């Protein structure tokens, strides 16, 4: 779907990849409904764009069923239609083994990453199906196809998003709605802070030593929107995502062992 002139909803637009997506969409001529649970960071997003006329900010919690159900009407009241949805809101879990995670932490990760994506997709889909052309992009993660130490529940939630997106792609293939799965690797964002999670100090030193270099959020947004405009089935965002996807296809067990060694300092 060509972005110019389209109305696109972006969740998680208060920071990180979501904010970069909102900014890049505006640069490409879209009208943007930027959604986030944090009113302060969403206001910061609005101050950092050059085309505020074509931006509306909507404070909403994607884990609140009533708030999600009300979002389509809020967007349509502002722009008249909705042509696209990018589900980008997401959090990680505390860097803990499964047996040490609280049920509250587990439920919170699935509520944001899985339920938020599912609910908003379902809420907007009837409107998207009425458009001459429309698009859904779900931002999953490299962690959805490759286990990362201390992020088992996060990975499971993103794996669920992956299969949801692939199933949606199959269901909508004979409609005018296109679907893209985005799989970012390491991206420089403040997701740990937004998730209320601290990264073990030892892991920071280890990742630096191993030269793990996250790409900028703006570059991730560019790659995702390029994929959206060419109606790609999926996009691997960043060199690490592309490398690990290839390794998983060759030998998933060895790929998991490799990433386990590289990232072992994430767990005490």
N, C-alpha and C positions, 0 to 999 in steps of 0.2 A: 504494500500500500504506500503510495506516495504521500508524504507527510504534509506538504504545503496545503494550507487551507483546511486541514482536518482538525477535529476536536478530539483530544486525547487525554484520558484520565491517567495520572501517574500516582501510585501510592508510595509511601516512604519518601516523599518529595522534600522533607525538611532537612535532609542531609545526604551525604554520600552519593551513591550511584543515582538514587532517586532525584536528588537536587540537580545533579549533572544532566540527567535525562530531561528534566523540565527545561533547563537552560538551553540544551541543544535542540529540543523540539521547537522552542520559540525561535531560535536562530534559523531553523529550517522552514519557518512560516506556519507552524501549527498554532492552534489555540489550545491552551493547556489548563486542565483542572488539576491542580496540585493538592494532593491529599496527604495529611500526616496527623498523628495523634498529638504532636508537640506544637502548640500554637507559636511558641517563641522561635523555634528553628524554622518553622514554615514562614514566619514573618521575615526572617533573615533571607530565605530563598527569594522572597518577593523583592527585597531591596537589592539583590544581586543580579537581577535580570534587566536587560535593556528594553524589553518590550512588555512592560507591565500591563499595557492595554489589553493584550491577548492572554493574560494570565488571571485565573481566579484561584484563591487559596481556600481550601475547605478543611477545617479541623474535624477529624473523625477517627474513631477507633475501629480498625478493621476486625477486631475481635468482638465488637458489639453488633449483634444481629440487626437490631433496630436501626442503628446508625448506618450500616451497610445498605439496608433496604431503602433508606431515605436518600442515599447518594445519587442514584440516577436522576431523580427529580430535581435535585439541587444543581446538577450539571446542566440539565436541559433547560431549567429556568434561566440559567446564565447564558448559555450558548445556543439553545434551540435544538441541538442534536448531540449525539456522541458517536464518534467513528472508531475510536481505539481505546484500548485499556492496556496499561503496563503495570502488572503486579510486581512491585519491587520491594515493598515493605518486608523486612525480615530481621530476625535477631538470632544470635548464637546462644548456646548454653554455657553455663559455668564449665571451666576446664576440669571436669571430674569424671571418674568412672561411673558407669551406669548404676552400680550398687550404692554409690554415694550421692546420687542426685535425688533431690526432693521431688515429690509428686508435683508440687507447685511449679518448680522449674520446668519439669517435663511438659506439664499442661500448657504453660505459658509459651514455650517454643512452638508447640503444635498449633496453639490458638492463632499466633501471629503468622507463622510461615505457611501452615496448611489451611486452617479454617478461613483465615483472611483472604487468601488467594481463591479458594473455592467459592466462598460466599459472594465476593464481589464479581467474580466471573459469572456466576449464576444470575446475579442481580442485573448485570448489564447486558447479558447475552440477548435477551429479547429485543433490546433496542439496537444492538449491533446488527442483528439479523435483518432489520428493516432498512439498513443503509445500502447504497449501491455497491460500496466496498467498505470493509471494516477489518480490524486486526486486533488480536489478543497476543500479548507477549507476557510470558511468565518467566520471572527471573528465579531460577533454581540455584545450583552451585556445583562446582567440581566436587564438593563434598557429598553430593547426592549420588555419585557413581564411584566414589573412592573414599574408604573409611579414613578419617583423621583422628588421631588419638585425642581423647577427651571431648569429642564432638559427635558421639554416636547418635544421640537423639536429634541433634541439628541435622546430621546427614540423613537420618530416616525421614525427617520432615521434608527435606529437599528432594529425596528420592520419590516421595509421594507426589510432590509437585511435578516432578519429571513425568511420571506415568499419567497423571491427570492431564498434563499438556499433550502428551502423545495420543492419549485417548480422545481428547477434544479435537486434535488435528484430524484424526480418522473420522470422527463423527461429522465434522464440518466440511469435509473435502468437496462435497457437492453443493456447498453454499457459497456466498460471497464473502464469508468471514475467513480470513487466513490466521494461522496460529504459528507462533515462533517460540521455541524453547531456548532460553539464554542460560549458559553455564559458565559463570565467571570463575576464574581462579583467584589468585591473590590480588586484591584491589585496595588501594590506600584510602580507607574510610575510617570513620569513628564508630564502627559497628560495635566494638567492645564496650565503649562508653554508653552508647544507646541501649545496649543489652544489659547494662548493669553488671558487666563481667570484667574482671581484671586478668591480664595475660601474665603467666608466670615469668619472673625476671630472667630465669635461666633460658627460657625459650627465645626471648628476644635476642640474647647473645648468640644462641645457636643458629637462629635463622640468619642473623647478620653474617656469621662466619660462613654459612653455606650459600651466601649470596642470593637469598630469596628476595627478589625485588618486586614488590607489588606494582601494578600499573596504576596510573592516575584514574580517578573516577571519571574525569572528562573523556579519557580514551576509552574506558569501558562503555560509557554512554554512546560514544561515536560508533563503536563496533556493533552495539545492540541495535541502534537505529539504522545503521547500514543494512543489517540483516532484515529488519522490519521492512525497509523500502524495497528489498529484492524478494520479499515473501519467502525467506529462508525457513526451512523446517526447524533448524536449530543453529545456534552459533556458540562456538567455544571462545570465550573471552579471555585473552591473555595467553602468552606462550606456555605457561605452566599447565593451563587447562588443555591446550592442544597436545602437549607432550604426554600428560598423564592419560588422556583419552586413548592415545595410540598404544601406550603401555598396557592399559587395562584390556584393550582388545586382543593384544598378543598373549598376555598371561595375567589374568586378574589377581591370582594369588600372589605372584611375585610383585606386582604393582602395589598391592596393599602392604606387603612386607617392606618394600622400598620406602613408601611414604611414612610407614610406621617408624622406620629408622631415622628418617630425615626430621620427623616432627616429635620424636619421643620426649623431648624436654617440655612439651605442653602438659604432660602429666607428672606429678611428683613421684 
